[in-house]
């Protein structure tokens, strides 16, 4: 199962590499109109939200592990 999953991911990544030729025009148009900053800000907000969520999960998990360790 893992091999199939990783093979699929690598296949998709390889397809993305071939699709890079046409993406330059889109990036140039976004950059020239100033909309690239909106895209970058959206990506940063999403990544910061994911990181905050992961850190909160980690904090709760450490608390649960500490409580379970103290109960033994």
PDB file of N, CA, C and O in Angstrom:
ATOM      1  N   UNK A   1       0.827  -1.191   0.000  1.00  0.00           N
ATOM      2  CA  UNK A   1       0.000   0.000   0.000  1.00  0.00           C
ATOM      3  C   UNK A   1       0.871   1.254   0.000  1.00  0.00           C
ATOM      4  O   UNK A   1       0.613   2.197  -0.748  1.00  0.00           O
ATOM      5  N   UNK A   2       1.908   1.258   0.847  1.00  0.00           N
ATOM      6  CA  UNK A   2       2.781   2.418   0.913  1.00  0.00           C
ATOM      7  C   UNK A   2       3.523   2.625  -0.397  1.00  0.00           C
ATOM      8  O   UNK A   2       3.693   3.757  -0.851  1.00  0.00           O
ATOM      9  N   UNK A   3       3.964   1.534  -1.001  1.00  0.00           N
ATOM     10  CA  UNK A   3       4.689   1.650  -2.265  1.00  0.00           C
ATOM     11  C   UNK A   3       3.788   2.232  -3.347  1.00  0.00           C
ATOM     12  O   UNK A   3       4.234   3.054  -4.148  1.00  0.00           O
ATOM     13  N   UNK A   4       2.542   1.819  -3.376  1.00  0.00           N
ATOM     14  CA  UNK A   4       1.605   2.339  -4.361  1.00  0.00           C
ATOM     15  C   UNK A   4       1.349   3.814  -4.127  1.00  0.00           C
ATOM     16  O   UNK A   4       1.303   4.598  -5.075  1.00  0.00           O
ATOM     17  N   UNK A   5       1.184   4.194  -2.875  1.00  0.00           N
ATOM     18  CA  UNK A   5       0.931   5.592  -2.525  1.00  0.00           C
ATOM     19  C   UNK A   5       2.113   6.469  -2.920  1.00  0.00           C
ATOM     20  O   UNK A   5       1.926   7.514  -3.543  1.00  0.00           O
ATOM     21  N   UNK A   6       3.324   6.056  -2.566  1.00  0.00           N
ATOM     22  CA  UNK A   6       4.502   6.844  -2.907  1.00  0.00           C
ATOM     23  C   UNK A   6       4.741   6.878  -4.417  1.00  0.00           C
ATOM     24  O   UNK A   6       5.176   7.898  -4.953  1.00  0.00           O
ATOM     25  N   UNK A   7       4.463   5.784  -5.093  1.00  0.00           N
ATOM     26  CA  UNK A   7       4.597   5.773  -6.549  1.00  0.00           C
ATOM     27  C   UNK A   7       3.638   6.766  -7.188  1.00  0.00           C
ATOM     28  O   UNK A   7       3.998   7.457  -8.141  1.00  0.00           O
ATOM     29  N   UNK A   8       2.424   6.837  -6.667  1.00  0.00           N
ATOM     30  CA  UNK A   8       1.447   7.776  -7.185  1.00  0.00           C
ATOM     31  C   UNK A   8       1.887   9.214  -6.936  1.00  0.00           C
ATOM     32  O   UNK A   8       1.740  10.071  -7.807  1.00  0.00           O
ATOM     33  N   UNK A   9       2.418   9.473  -5.767  1.00  0.00           N
ATOM     34  CA  UNK A   9       2.903  10.823  -5.454  1.00  0.00           C
ATOM     35  C   UNK A   9       4.063  11.206  -6.366  1.00  0.00           C
ATOM     36  O   UNK A   9       4.092  12.321  -6.889  1.00  0.00           O
ATOM     37  N   UNK A  10       5.013  10.305  -6.565  1.00  0.00           N
ATOM     38  CA  UNK A  10       6.143  10.606  -7.441  1.00  0.00           C
ATOM     39  C   UNK A  10       5.693  10.799  -8.884  1.00  0.00           C
ATOM     40  O   UNK A  10       6.245  11.638  -9.595  1.00  0.00           O
ATOM     41  N   UNK A  11       4.711  10.044  -9.320  1.00  0.00           N
ATOM     42  CA  UNK A  11       4.177  10.201 -10.667  1.00  0.00           C
ATOM     43  C   UNK A  11       3.530  11.575 -10.831  1.00  0.00           C
ATOM     44  O   UNK A  11       3.721  12.240 -11.849  1.00  0.00           O
ATOM     45  N   UNK A  12       2.773  11.992  -9.833  1.00  0.00           N
ATOM     46  CA  UNK A  12       2.141  13.310  -9.885  1.00  0.00           C
ATOM     47  C   UNK A  12       3.184  14.416  -9.862  1.00  0.00           C
ATOM     48  O   UNK A  12       3.027  15.425 -10.549  1.00  0.00           O
ATOM     49  N   UNK A  13       4.239  14.244  -9.086  1.00  0.00           N
ATOM     50  CA  UNK A  13       5.307  15.238  -9.038  1.00  0.00           C
ATOM     51  C   UNK A  13       6.019  15.337 -10.383  1.00  0.00           C
ATOM     52  O   UNK A  13       6.379  16.431 -10.819  1.00  0.00           O
ATOM     53  N   UNK A  14       6.219  14.211 -11.032  1.00  0.00           N
ATOM     54  CA  UNK A  14       6.862  14.205 -12.343  1.00  0.00           C
ATOM     55  C   UNK A  14       5.982  14.911 -13.372  1.00  0.00           C
ATOM     56  O   UNK A  14       6.489  15.633 -14.231  1.00  0.00           O
ATOM     57  N   UNK A  15       4.680  14.709 -13.291  1.00  0.00           N
ATOM     58  CA  UNK A  15       3.774  15.391 -14.215  1.00  0.00           C
ATOM     59  C   UNK A  15       3.801  16.890 -13.985  1.00  0.00           C
ATOM     60  O   UNK A  15       3.702  17.657 -14.943  1.00  0.00           O
ATOM     61  N   UNK A  16       3.932  17.329 -12.745  1.00  0.00           N
ATOM     62  CA  UNK A  16       4.016  18.750 -12.440  1.00  0.00           C
ATOM     63  C   UNK A  16       5.279  19.359 -13.027  1.00  0.00           C
ATOM     64  O   UNK A  16       5.260  20.509 -13.465  1.00  0.00           O
ATOM     65  N   UNK A  17       6.368  18.614 -13.044  1.00  0.00           N
ATOM     66  CA  UNK A  17       7.608  19.137 -13.601  1.00  0.00           C
ATOM     67  C   UNK A  17       7.471  19.396 -15.096  1.00  0.00           C
ATOM     68  O   UNK A  17       8.030  20.368 -15.604  1.00  0.00           O
ATOM     69  N   UNK A  18       6.739  18.546 -15.807  1.00  0.00           N
ATOM     70  CA  UNK A  18       6.531  18.759 -17.233  1.00  0.00           C
ATOM     71  C   UNK A  18       5.589  19.928 -17.497  1.00  0.00           C
ATOM     72  O   UNK A  18       5.641  20.528 -18.571  1.00  0.00           O
ATOM     73  N   UNK A  19       4.739  20.256 -16.546  1.00  0.00           N
ATOM     74  CA  UNK A  19       3.770  21.331 -16.735  1.00  0.00           C
ATOM     75  C   UNK A  19       4.346  22.702 -16.394  1.00  0.00           C
ATOM     76  O   UNK A  19       3.617  23.692 -16.445  1.00  0.00           O
ATOM     77  N   UNK A  20       5.610  22.792 -16.054  1.00  0.00           N
ATOM     78  CA  UNK A  20       6.197  24.063 -15.634  1.00  0.00           C
ATOM     79  C   UNK A  20       6.407  25.041 -16.789  1.00  0.00           C
ATOM     80  O   UNK A  20       6.538  26.240 -16.544  1.00  0.00           O
ATOM     81  N   UNK A  21       6.442  24.580 -18.018  1.00  0.00           N
ATOM     82  CA  UNK A  21       6.700  25.471 -19.140  1.00  0.00           C
ATOM     83  C   UNK A  21       5.628  26.542 -19.296  1.00  0.00           C
ATOM     84  O   UNK A  21       5.958  27.698 -19.560  1.00  0.00           O
ATOM     85  N   UNK A  22       4.364  26.192 -19.141  1.00  0.00           N
ATOM     86  CA  UNK A  22       3.276  27.144 -19.333  1.00  0.00           C
ATOM     87  C   UNK A  22       3.026  27.999 -18.100  1.00  0.00           C
ATOM     88  O   UNK A  22       2.366  29.033 -18.204  1.00  0.00           O
ATOM     89  N   UNK A  23       3.519  27.612 -16.961  1.00  0.00           N
ATOM     90  CA  UNK A  23       3.276  28.353 -15.732  1.00  0.00           C
ATOM     91  C   UNK A  23       4.026  29.666 -15.652  1.00  0.00           C
ATOM     92  O   UNK A  23       3.658  30.534 -14.860  1.00  0.00           O
ATOM     93  N   UNK A  24       5.068  29.834 -16.451  1.00  0.00           N
ATOM     94  CA  UNK A  24       5.863  31.054 -16.397  1.00  0.00           C
ATOM     95  C   UNK A  24       5.044  32.241 -16.874  1.00  0.00           C
ATOM     96  O   UNK A  24       5.137  33.323 -16.294  1.00  0.00           O
ATOM     97  N   UNK A  25       4.245  32.061 -17.918  1.00  0.00           N
ATOM     98  CA  UNK A  25       3.408  33.148 -18.416  1.00  0.00           C
ATOM     99  C   UNK A  25       2.406  33.596 -17.371  1.00  0.00           C
ATOM    100  O   UNK A  25       2.166  34.793 -17.209  1.00  0.00           O
ATOM    101  N   UNK A  26       1.820  32.646 -16.662  1.00  0.00           N
ATOM    102  CA  UNK A  26       0.856  32.993 -15.634  1.00  0.00           C
ATOM    103  C   UNK A  26       1.537  33.742 -14.497  1.00  0.00           C
ATOM    104  O   UNK A  26       0.991  34.720 -13.986  1.00  0.00           O
ATOM    105  N   UNK A  27       2.718  33.295 -14.097  1.00  0.00           N
ATOM    106  CA  UNK A  27       3.437  33.967 -13.024  1.00  0.00           C
ATOM    107  C   UNK A  27       3.836  35.380 -13.438  1.00  0.00           C
ATOM    108  O   UNK A  27       3.777  36.307 -12.630  1.00  0.00           O
ATOM    109  N   UNK A  28       4.238  35.542 -14.686  1.00  0.00           N
ATOM    110  CA  UNK A  28       4.598  36.876 -15.175  1.00  0.00           C
ATOM    111  C   UNK A  28       3.403  37.814 -15.169  1.00  0.00           C
ATOM    112  O   UNK A  28       3.527  38.982 -14.799  1.00  0.00           O
ATOM    113  N   UNK A  29       2.236  37.305 -15.580  1.00  0.00           N
ATOM    114  CA  UNK A  29       1.045  38.161 -15.596  1.00  0.00           C
ATOM    115  C   UNK A  29       0.607  38.505 -14.172  1.00  0.00           C
ATOM    116  O   UNK A  29       0.181  39.631 -13.915  1.00  0.00           O
ATOM    117  N   UNK A  30       0.705  37.559 -13.253  1.00  0.00           N
ATOM    118  CA  UNK A  30       0.358  37.852 -11.859  1.00  0.00           C
ATOM    119  C   UNK A  30       1.335  38.853 -11.257  1.00  0.00           C
ATOM    120  O   UNK A  30       0.937  39.744 -10.506  1.00  0.00           O
ATOM    121  N   UNK A  31       2.593  38.707 -11.584  1.00  0.00           N
ATOM    122  CA  UNK A  31       3.614  39.607 -11.059  1.00  0.00           C
ATOM    123  C   UNK A  31       3.437  41.015 -11.620  1.00  0.00           C
ATOM    124  O   UNK A  31       3.581  41.994 -10.888  1.00  0.00           O
ATOM    125  N   UNK A  32       3.128  41.127 -12.905  1.00  0.00           N
ATOM    126  CA  UNK A  32       2.989  42.446 -13.525  1.00  0.00           C
ATOM    127  C   UNK A  32       1.762  43.187 -13.021  1.00  0.00           C
ATOM    128  O   UNK A  32       1.767  44.415 -12.942  1.00  0.00           O
ATOM    129  N   UNK A  33       0.709  42.451 -12.677  1.00  0.00           N
ATOM    130  CA  UNK A  33      -0.504  43.110 -12.177  1.00  0.00           C
ATOM    131  C   UNK A  33      -0.488  43.268 -10.658  1.00  0.00           C
ATOM    132  O   UNK A  33      -1.392  43.888 -10.098  1.00  0.00           O
ATOM    133  N   UNK A  34       0.518  42.720  -9.985  1.00  0.00           N
ATOM    134  CA  UNK A  34       0.615  42.855  -8.533  1.00  0.00           C
ATOM    135  C   UNK A  34      -0.198  41.828  -7.773  1.00  0.00           C
ATOM    136  O   UNK A  34      -0.239  41.870  -6.543  1.00  0.00           O
ATOM    137  N   UNK A  35      -0.841  40.916  -8.462  1.00  0.00           N
ATOM    138  CA  UNK A  35      -1.675  39.917  -7.790  1.00  0.00           C
ATOM    139  C   UNK A  35      -0.852  38.790  -7.177  1.00  0.00           C
ATOM    140  O   UNK A  35      -1.372  38.001  -6.388  1.00  0.00           O
ATOM    141  N   UNK A  36       0.420  38.709  -7.531  1.00  0.00           N
ATOM    142  CA  UNK A  36       1.266  37.650  -6.980  1.00  0.00           C
ATOM    143  C   UNK A  36       1.386  37.788  -5.466  1.00  0.00           C
ATOM    144  O   UNK A  36       1.531  36.798  -4.749  1.00  0.00           O
ATOM    145  N   UNK A  37       1.323  39.036  -4.991  1.00  0.00           N
ATOM    146  CA  UNK A  37       1.419  39.263  -3.546  1.00  0.00           C
ATOM    147  C   UNK A  37       0.200  38.705  -2.818  1.00  0.00           C
ATOM    148  O   UNK A  37       0.312  38.222  -1.692  1.00  0.00           O
ATOM    149  N   UNK A  38      -0.950  38.770  -3.457  1.00  0.00           N
ATOM    150  CA  UNK A  38      -2.166  38.196  -2.869  1.00  0.00           C
ATOM    151  C   UNK A  38      -2.019  36.679  -2.762  1.00  0.00           C
ATOM    152  O   UNK A  38      -2.399  36.079  -1.756  1.00  0.00           O
ATOM    153  N   UNK A  39      -1.471  36.074  -3.795  1.00  0.00           N
ATOM    154  CA  UNK A  39      -1.269  34.623  -3.799  1.00  0.00           C
ATOM    155  C   UNK A  39      -0.280  34.230  -2.700  1.00  0.00           C
ATOM    156  O   UNK A  39      -0.510  33.275  -1.958  1.00  0.00           O
ATOM    157  N   UNK A  40       0.817  34.976  -2.605  1.00  0.00           N
ATOM    158  CA  UNK A  40       1.832  34.676  -1.587  1.00  0.00           C
ATOM    159  C   UNK A  40       1.256  34.852  -0.194  1.00  0.00           C
ATOM    160  O   UNK A  40       1.509  34.025   0.682  1.00  0.00           O
ATOM    161  N   UNK A  41       0.490  35.907   0.031  1.00  0.00           N
ATOM    162  CA  UNK A  41      -0.115  36.136   1.351  1.00  0.00           C
ATOM    163  C   UNK A  41      -1.087  35.014   1.697  1.00  0.00           C
ATOM    164  O   UNK A  41      -1.119  34.559   2.840  1.00  0.00           O
ATOM    165  N   UNK A  42      -1.875  34.562   0.732  1.00  0.00           N
ATOM    166  CA  UNK A  42      -2.809  33.448   0.984  1.00  0.00           C
ATOM    167  C   UNK A  42      -2.057  32.179   1.355  1.00  0.00           C
ATOM    168  O   UNK A  42      -2.454  31.469   2.278  1.00  0.00           O
ATOM    169  N   UNK A  43      -0.981  31.892   0.645  1.00  0.00           N
ATOM    170  CA  UNK A  43      -0.188  30.699   0.950  1.00  0.00           C
ATOM    171  C   UNK A  43       0.421  30.799   2.332  1.00  0.00           C
ATOM    172  O   UNK A  43       0.429  29.823   3.082  1.00  0.00           O
ATOM    173  N   UNK A  44       0.934  31.976   2.678  1.00  0.00           N
ATOM    174  CA  UNK A  44       1.537  32.168   4.006  1.00  0.00           C
ATOM    175  C   UNK A  44       0.488  32.008   5.097  1.00  0.00           C
ATOM    176  O   UNK A  44       0.754  31.379   6.121  1.00  0.00           O
ATOM    177  N   UNK A  45      -0.698  32.568   4.894  1.00  0.00           N
ATOM    178  CA  UNK A  45      -1.766  32.432   5.895  1.00  0.00           C
ATOM    179  C   UNK A  45      -2.145  30.971   6.088  1.00  0.00           C
ATOM    180  O   UNK A  45      -2.333  30.522   7.219  1.00  0.00           O
ATOM    181  N   UNK A  46      -2.257  30.233   5.000  1.00  0.00           N
ATOM    182  CA  UNK A  46      -2.604  28.808   5.094  1.00  0.00           C
ATOM    183  C   UNK A  46      -1.515  28.042   5.830  1.00  0.00           C
ATOM    184  O   UNK A  46      -1.818  27.219   6.694  1.00  0.00           O
ATOM    185  N   UNK A  47      -0.244  28.300   5.498  1.00  0.00           N
ATOM    186  CA  UNK A  47       0.855  27.591   6.163  1.00  0.00           C
ATOM    187  C   UNK A  47       0.947  27.942   7.643  1.00  0.00           C
ATOM    188  O   UNK A  47       1.193  27.068   8.475  1.00  0.00           O
ATOM    189  N   UNK A  48       0.751  29.220   7.979  1.00  0.00           N
ATOM    190  CA  UNK A  48       0.783  29.620   9.391  1.00  0.00           C
ATOM    191  C   UNK A  48      -0.367  28.961  10.150  1.00  0.00           C
ATOM    192  O   UNK A  48      -0.191  28.523  11.287  1.00  0.00           O
ATOM    193  N   UNK A  49      -1.534  28.889   9.528  1.00  0.00           N
ATOM    194  CA  UNK A  49      -2.664  28.216  10.165  1.00  0.00           C
ATOM    195  C   UNK A  49      -2.394  26.740  10.392  1.00  0.00           C
ATOM    196  O   UNK A  49      -2.710  26.204  11.454  1.00  0.00           O
ATOM    197  N   UNK A  50      -1.812  26.080   9.398  1.00  0.00           N
ATOM    198  CA  UNK A  50      -1.472  24.661   9.556  1.00  0.00           C
ATOM    199  C   UNK A  50      -0.428  24.456  10.650  1.00  0.00           C
ATOM    200  O   UNK A  50      -0.539  23.531  11.455  1.00  0.00           O
ATOM    201  N   UNK A  51       0.581  25.317  10.678  1.00  0.00           N
ATOM    202  CA  UNK A  51       1.611  25.197  11.715  1.00  0.00           C
ATOM    203  C   UNK A  51       1.033  25.437  13.107  1.00  0.00           C
ATOM    204  O   UNK A  51       1.370  24.724  14.052  1.00  0.00           O
ATOM    205  N   UNK A  52       0.170  26.432  13.231  1.00  0.00           N
ATOM    206  CA  UNK A  52      -0.465  26.695  14.527  1.00  0.00           C
ATOM    207  C   UNK A  52      -1.309  25.503  14.961  1.00  0.00           C
ATOM    208  O   UNK A  52      -1.305  25.127  16.133  1.00  0.00           O
ATOM    209  N   UNK A  53      -2.023  24.917  14.026  1.00  0.00           N
ATOM    210  CA  UNK A  53      -2.840  23.742  14.325  1.00  0.00           C
ATOM    211  C   UNK A  53      -1.964  22.567  14.765  1.00  0.00           C
ATOM    212  O   UNK A  53      -2.290  21.874  15.729  1.00  0.00           O
ATOM    213  N   UNK A  54      -0.855  22.346  14.060  1.00  0.00           N
ATOM    214  CA  UNK A  54       0.043  21.250  14.422  1.00  0.00           C
ATOM    215  C   UNK A  54       0.672  21.470  15.789  1.00  0.00           C
ATOM    216  O   UNK A  54       0.789  20.527  16.572  1.00  0.00           O
ATOM    217  N   UNK A  55       1.078  22.700  16.089  1.00  0.00           N
ATOM    218  CA  UNK A  55       1.655  22.976  17.397  1.00  0.00           C
ATOM    219  C   UNK A  55       0.623  22.807  18.509  1.00  0.00           C
ATOM    220  O   UNK A  55       0.957  22.336  19.596  1.00  0.00           O
ATOM    221  N   UNK A  56      -0.627  23.187  18.244  1.00  0.00           N
ATOM    222  CA  UNK A  56      -1.652  23.003  19.277  1.00  0.00           C
ATOM    223  C   UNK A  56      -1.925  21.515  19.508  1.00  0.00           C
ATOM    224  O   UNK A  56      -2.124  21.091  20.647  1.00  0.00           O
ATOM    225  N   UNK A  57      -1.936  20.728  18.441  1.00  0.00           N
ATOM    226  CA  UNK A  57      -2.108  19.281  18.588  1.00  0.00           C
ATOM    227  C   UNK A  57      -0.939  18.690  19.369  1.00  0.00           C
ATOM    228  O   UNK A  57      -1.132  17.845  20.243  1.00  0.00           O
ATOM    229  N   UNK A  58       0.272  19.139  19.051  1.00  0.00           N
ATOM    230  CA  UNK A  58       1.459  18.646  19.753  1.00  0.00           C
ATOM    231  C   UNK A  58       1.394  18.993  21.235  1.00  0.00           C
ATOM    232  O   UNK A  58       1.737  18.171  22.084  1.00  0.00           O
ATOM    233  N   UNK A  59       0.961  20.197  21.540  1.00  0.00           N
ATOM    234  CA  UNK A  59       0.859  20.629  22.943  1.00  0.00           C
ATOM    235  C   UNK A  59      -0.160  19.773  23.700  1.00  0.00           C
ATOM    236  O   UNK A  59       0.094  19.338  24.823  1.00  0.00           O
ATOM    237  N   UNK A  60      -1.322  19.536  23.066  1.00  0.00           N
ATOM    238  CA  UNK A  60      -2.336  18.700  23.718  1.00  0.00           C
ATOM    239  C   UNK A  60      -1.863  17.261  23.883  1.00  0.00           C
ATOM    240  O   UNK A  60      -2.138  16.620  24.897  1.00  0.00           O
ATOM    241  N   UNK A  61      -1.149  16.759  22.877  1.00  0.00           N
ATOM    242  CA  UNK A  61      -0.648  15.393  22.940  1.00  0.00           C
ATOM    243  C   UNK A  61       0.381  15.240  24.049  1.00  0.00           C
ATOM    244  O   UNK A  61       0.371  14.244  24.772  1.00  0.00           O
ATOM    245  N   UNK A  62       1.268  16.219  24.188  1.00  0.00           N
ATOM    246  CA  UNK A  62       2.245  16.170  25.282  1.00  0.00           C
ATOM    247  C   UNK A  62       1.548  16.198  26.629  1.00  0.00           C
ATOM    248  O   UNK A  62       1.966  15.509  27.559  1.00  0.00           O
ATOM    249  N   UNK A  63       0.482  16.993  26.742  1.00  0.00           N
ATOM    250  CA  UNK A  63      -0.267  17.058  27.998  1.00  0.00           C
ATOM    251  C   UNK A  63      -0.909  15.708  28.314  1.00  0.00           C
ATOM    252  O   UNK A  63      -0.871  15.252  29.457  1.00  0.00           O
ATOM    253  N   UNK A  64      -1.490  15.076  27.313  1.00  0.00           N
ATOM    254  CA  UNK A  64      -2.128  13.766  27.516  1.00  0.00           C
ATOM    255  C   UNK A  64      -1.081  12.720  27.874  1.00  0.00           C
ATOM    256  O   UNK A  64      -1.315  11.884  28.747  1.00  0.00           O
ATOM    257  N   UNK A  65       0.092  12.760  27.199  1.00  0.00           N
ATOM    258  CA  UNK A  65       1.158  11.813  27.519  1.00  0.00           C
ATOM    259  C   UNK A  65       1.659  12.009  28.951  1.00  0.00           C
ATOM    260  O   UNK A  65       1.934  11.038  29.656  1.00  0.00           O
ATOM    261  N   UNK A  66       1.774  13.256  29.370  1.00  0.00           N
ATOM    262  CA  UNK A  66       2.245  13.537  30.729  1.00  0.00           C
ATOM    263  C   UNK A  66       1.229  13.030  31.756  1.00  0.00           C
ATOM    264  O   UNK A  66       1.614  12.454  32.774  1.00  0.00           O
ATOM    265  N   UNK A  67      -0.068  13.242  31.494  1.00  0.00           N
ATOM    266  CA  UNK A  67      -1.098  12.769  32.407  1.00  0.00           C
ATOM    267  C   UNK A  67      -1.113  11.243  32.473  1.00  0.00           C
ATOM    268  O   UNK A  67      -1.272  10.671  33.551  1.00  0.00           O
ATOM    269  N   UNK A  68      -0.948  10.586  31.334  1.00  0.00           N
ATOM    270  CA  UNK A  68      -0.970   9.130  31.338  1.00  0.00           C
ATOM    271  C   UNK A  68       0.279   8.575  32.013  1.00  0.00           C
ATOM    272  O   UNK A  68       0.228   7.513  32.634  1.00  0.00           O
ATOM    273  N   UNK A  69       1.391   9.278  31.897  1.00  0.00           N
ATOM    274  CA  UNK A  69       2.620   8.841  32.558  1.00  0.00           C
ATOM    275  C   UNK A  69       2.510   9.007  34.071  1.00  0.00           C
ATOM    276  O   UNK A  69       3.032   8.185  34.823  1.00  0.00           O
ATOM    277  N   UNK A  70       1.835  10.062  34.522  1.00  0.00           N
ATOM    278  CA  UNK A  70       1.671  10.293  35.955  1.00  0.00           C
ATOM    279  C   UNK A  70       0.683   9.310  36.575  1.00  0.00           C
ATOM    280  O   UNK A  70       0.783   9.024  37.768  1.00  0.00           O
ATOM    281  N   UNK A  71      -0.252   8.791  35.814  1.00  0.00           N
ATOM    282  CA  UNK A  71      -1.248   7.854  36.328  1.00  0.00           C
ATOM    283  C   UNK A  71      -0.685   6.458  36.525  1.00  0.00           C
ATOM    284  O   UNK A  71      -1.295   5.653  37.228  1.00  0.00           O
ATOM    285  N   UNK A  72       0.448   6.148  35.932  1.00  0.00           N
ATOM    286  CA  UNK A  72       1.016   4.804  36.058  1.00  0.00           C
ATOM    287  C   UNK A  72       1.716   4.611  37.341  1.00  0.00           C
ATOM    288  O   UNK A  72       2.248   3.531  37.597  1.00  0.00           O
TER     289      UNK A  72
END
